[in-house]
Amino acid sequence: MNKRYRTKSRIKTGTYTGDGTEGQTITGVGFRPKYVEIVCSPSDGTETGFTYTKLDQGWGDFCHIHIANNHSDVANAINSLDADGFTVDDAGSDADPNTNSAIYDYIAFG
């Protein structure tokens, strides 16, 4: 196989705590992700949990949210995919995926 076509897949999972700011940087991933998914489920077990995803498609970024079987595109959620992680926003109203003191799980692929 030609070395030119070999790629190294990387996956990192982790947790972070929201700080309510409009630009919290999550670092320590170890690579620039091509895809990030952030999941938060309420502690009461209701179906109002959500999943945010951001995909770097080379021609721009896409951010999508899934809440209780409803889907929509969103702005001001995952701001960027960075050299060592990603940056999240609180959507200007202390909302997910960066609500102050909320705990979030993520998976990053690179």
N, C-alpha and C positions, 0 to 999 in steps of 0.2 A: 504494500500500500504506500502510496506517495505521502510523505510526511506533511506536505502542504495541506492535505485534507483532514488531518487528524485534529480533533478538538478535545479539549479537556472540559468535561461537564463538572460544574460545581453547584452544590446545594448547601444552604445554610438555614437552619431554623433558629428562632430565638423569641424573646419576649422583651417588651419595653413598656414603660409606664408613661402615659400621656402627661404633658406638663401644661397644656392649655395655651401654648404660644402659637404664633402663626408661622413657625418654622423650626421645629425640632429635628435635628439631624440624628439619625440612628447610625452609628458606626460599629465597626468590629465584624462586619460581614466577611471581610477578607478579599473581596473582589467587587467589580462593578456589576450589579445585577442587570440582567436583561428582562427579568420578570420578578415582580414582588406581589405577594398576596398577604393582606393583613386581615385577621379574623378577630372579632370580638363578639362573644355571646354573653347576654346578660346573666347575672348570677341567679336570677329567679327562675331560669329554665324556660322562659317564654320564647316565642319564635321571632322576636324582634332583633335578633343578632344580625350582623352584617358581614360582608366580605368586600374589601376593597382590593382591586387589582390594578397594577400598572405594568404596561408592556412597552418596551422600547422596540419599535418596529423599524428603526433606521430612518424613517421619514417623519417621525414625530412620536409623541407619547400618547397613550390611551389610558384613561382611568375609568373604571366601571365599578358600580356598587350593586350589591345584591342584598335586599332586605326582605325577608319573609316572602319569597317568591316573586318579588317585584324587582325589575332591573332598570338601571338608568346610567347614563354617562354623567360624570360629575367633574367639577373643577375644584381646585383648592382642597384636595384630599392628600394625595401623594404628589408632592411638588416636583421631585426629581429623583432619578436614579444616579447615585454618586459613585465616586471611585472606590469607596469602602463601605457602601451602604445606601441609604436613601433618606429623604427629607419629607416629613409629614406636616400637614397644616391642620388648623382647627376649623377651617372654613369660615373664619372670621367671627364665629359665635360660640367658641369653646365646644365645638361639636367634634364628632369622630372624624378621622382616626387619631385625634390628639386631645381628647377630653382630659382635663386635669385629674390625675390620680387613677384613671381607668387603666386596666392592664390589657395589653394587646399581644397576640401571638402573630408571628410572621414566618413566611418561608420565602427565601430568595433563590433564584436560579441564575446562573451565569455561564 
